[in-house]
Amino acid sequence: MSFVYSIFVDPFVQMIGAPDLLVQTLWEGLVGGVLYALIALGFVLIFKASGVFNFAQGIMMVFAALTLVGLHEKGVPAFLALALTILVMFALALAVERVILRPLVNQPDIILFMATFGLTYVLIGLGELVFGGNPKNMITSELLLPSGSLDFKTLGGLVSLQKIDIAAAIIASLMVAVLALFFQKTRIGRALRAVADDHQAALSVGISLDQIWVIVWFTAGLVALATGIMWGARSNVSFALEIIALKALPVLILGGLTSVPGAIVGGLIIGIGEKLGEFYWGPLVGGGIESWLAYFIALAVLLFRPQGLFGEKIIERI
Amino acid sequence: MSVAAVEPATAAGETLLKVENVSLSFGGVRAIRDVSFDIRRGEIRAIIGPNGAGKTSMLNVINGFYHPQAGRITYKGATRRRMRPHQAAAQGVARTFQNVALFKGMTTLDNILTGRTLRMHKSFFWQLWRYGPALNEEIEHRKYCEEIIDFLEIERIRKEPVGRLPYGLQKRVELGRALAMQPDLLLLDEPMAGMNLEEKEDMSRFILDVNAEFGTTIALIEHDIGVVMDLSDRIVVLDYGNKIADGKPDEVRSDQKVIDAYLGVVH
């Protein structure tokens, strides 16, 4: 009985008892969630346009952040380094299209998926070769991103918001909004969706597959760069960041692989869910549930809605 | 029927597309053997033949999906050996597919708007924000597509995802997407397959209207011989990859080789 009580009653009593802690936890979950959403968005972009699950998305994030910091270390001014990194991501998109996608047109999806594994290791190797393997600090202040925190004495306690988190939330929300609109309402957005649906028909209306693929991978690269800067600022820039990118998997399962709004909502649910779970329910099992709760939630969703919360219903006419 | 800005049919009778001695094979299978014919500007040209005669392969050669091993194709006066599909599209070749190749997750309107892809030029930068020039362009093309929707009488399903539509309507949406390209040459691969009589009559009317009012040259593959005879100006008959007849409907109808091919005389 006391066990049931500790699961279903006690945590809520705590929440109401200390609202400042609740707000703090919700905020941290929200920021984490927005960043998960951003990573998931990178996956969704590529999945929508080429039907490929891009395993390399996480490493693209690290690679972008590493290039930015590495260039700065070599004496390039911060904003020039940012511009150069964007160029590097564009070159990467071109190379991926030319070297990986073009020769593998019309191959089964699993082949392309395996190719993205290969890309992952190429990027890890390249990154270490050029910039070394040591963790680096993100050049936060050089990029004019704020640091420090805003403290509010409220709700009978102290709520502390990191400024970098606020900036991350704003930037990520903006990117998500722009990309969602871009995907739904523009020529290129429509062409992307068209390519994902039917290669042959897309070609027949004059869509060039090569060009679309470059655009998609470049956009995914930009998303990776933004995510890399944000995560890098919260911890530091190293290949260990890739683990965070794997958190995008449950987000994608939850939201649906093909849905931009799904990536956002999924990210928020996972971000807030794991923080709340860790803080209020974690002690029941000795803590540490943050690392697996997301996968647990995703598994539950898979049981009832295999296409995710927002994924396209699989329509099949007989 | 008020789709504006249509190029008038110029000098009907002038050759738009000329196929000369084209052969296409896949490994040991010879899909097309030394076939020649022409399509004149403004006409409705039918390609018929029994199953496996090479009709769809022929269309695929014309719009660049397949590259023939031999032969020449002259389109709008320019001869070429191979062309990529999006180049063909850029030069005014639009097509529909035998098995309906629509973008199933997208709405009717979005599907038709993809047909405008090549006519939208505003840069990636503006598109990203969907603002300024890109927005104006979007509105202008949307208007054109609404006129096509009006013409094809599919207003009711504008916002439906096409995957949910019945087959006959999907075929109509596919025609709409091709028309949105304002093509000079429209290739229709079995536009009436799987339709009931009423749907066939509607589709025939649309094809005739497109040809008459936009002056679009049409090449179509169709199995319903009655429809083909009524619709087309001239007919090419293929059998086992060979051309066995070419001419006006009446000539083709009475051709002994054609009768044999359709009745299945032993080769």
HADDOCK unambig.tbl for C-alpha pairs under 7 A between the chains (distance, minus, plus):
assign (segid A and resid 178 and name CA) (segid B and resid 128 and name CA) 6.92 0.50 0.50
assign (segid A and resid 178 and name CA) (segid B and resid 129 and name CA) 6.45 0.50 0.50
assign (segid A and resid 182 and name CA) (segid B and resid 127 and name CA) 6.75 0.50 0.50
assign (segid A and resid 182 and name CA) (segid B and resid 128 and name CA) 5.45 0.50 0.50
assign (segid A and resid 182 and name CA) (segid B and resid 129 and name CA) 6.88 0.50 0.50
assign (segid A and resid 182 and name CA) (segid B and resid 130 and name CA) 6.76 0.50 0.50
assign (segid A and resid 186 and name CA) (segid B and resid 127 and name CA) 6.04 0.50 0.50
assign (segid A and resid 186 and name CA) (segid B and resid 130 and name CA) 6.73 0.50 0.50
assign (segid A and resid 187 and name CA) (segid B and resid 117 and name CA) 6.13 0.50 0.50
assign (segid A and resid 190 and name CA) (segid B and resid 114 and name CA) 6.48 0.50 0.50
assign (segid A and resid 191 and name CA) (segid B and resid 114 and name CA) 6.56 0.50 0.50
assign (segid A and resid 194 and name CA) (segid B and resid 103 and name CA) 5.66 0.50 0.50
assign (segid A and resid 197 and name CA) (segid B and resid 103 and name CA) 5.17 0.50 0.50
assign (segid A and resid 197 and name CA) (segid B and resid 104 and name CA) 6.67 0.50 0.50
assign (segid A and resid 198 and name CA) (segid B and resid 101 and name CA) 6.72 0.50 0.50
assign (segid A and resid 198 and name CA) (segid B and resid 103 and name CA) 6.26 0.50 0.50
assign (segid A and resid 201 and name CA) (segid B and resid 101 and name CA) 5.44 0.50 0.50
assign (segid A and resid 201 and name CA) (segid B and resid 102 and name CA) 6.64 0.50 0.50
assign (segid A and resid 203 and name CA) (segid B and resid 85 and name CA) 5.68 0.50 0.50
assign (segid A and resid 203 and name CA) (segid B and resid 86 and name CA) 5.46 0.50 0.50
assign (segid A and resid 204 and name CA) (segid B and resid 85 and name CA) 5.97 0.50 0.50
assign (segid A and resid 204 and name CA) (segid B and resid 86 and name CA) 6.36 0.50 0.50
assign (segid A and resid 204 and name CA) (segid B and resid 89 and name CA) 6.18 0.50 0.50
assign (segid A and resid 204 and name CA) (segid B and resid 94 and name CA) 6.52 0.50 0.50
assign (segid A and resid 204 and name CA) (segid B and resid 95 and name CA) 6.57 0.50 0.50
assign (segid A and resid 205 and name CA) (segid B and resid 86 and name CA) 6.96 0.50 0.50
assign (segid A and resid 205 and name CA) (segid B and resid 89 and name CA) 5.90 0.50 0.50
assign (segid A and resid 205 and name CA) (segid B and resid 94 and name CA) 6.65 0.50 0.50
assign (segid A and resid 205 and name CA) (segid B and resid 115 and name CA) 5.48 0.50 0.50
assign (segid A and resid 206 and name CA) (segid B and resid 85 and name CA) 6.83 0.50 0.50
assign (segid A and resid 206 and name CA) (segid B and resid 86 and name CA) 3.97 0.50 0.50
assign (segid A and resid 206 and name CA) (segid B and resid 87 and name CA) 6.88 0.50 0.50
assign (segid A and resid 206 and name CA) (segid B and resid 89 and name CA) 4.78 0.50 0.50
assign (segid A and resid 206 and name CA) (segid B and resid 90 and name CA) 6.15 0.50 0.50
assign (segid A and resid 206 and name CA) (segid B and resid 118 and name CA) 6.27 0.50 0.50
assign (segid A and resid 207 and name CA) (segid B and resid 86 and name CA) 5.92 0.50 0.50
assign (segid A and resid 208 and name CA) (segid B and resid 86 and name CA) 5.94 0.50 0.50
assign (segid A and resid 315 and name CA) (segid B and resid 163 and name CA) 6.41 0.50 0.50
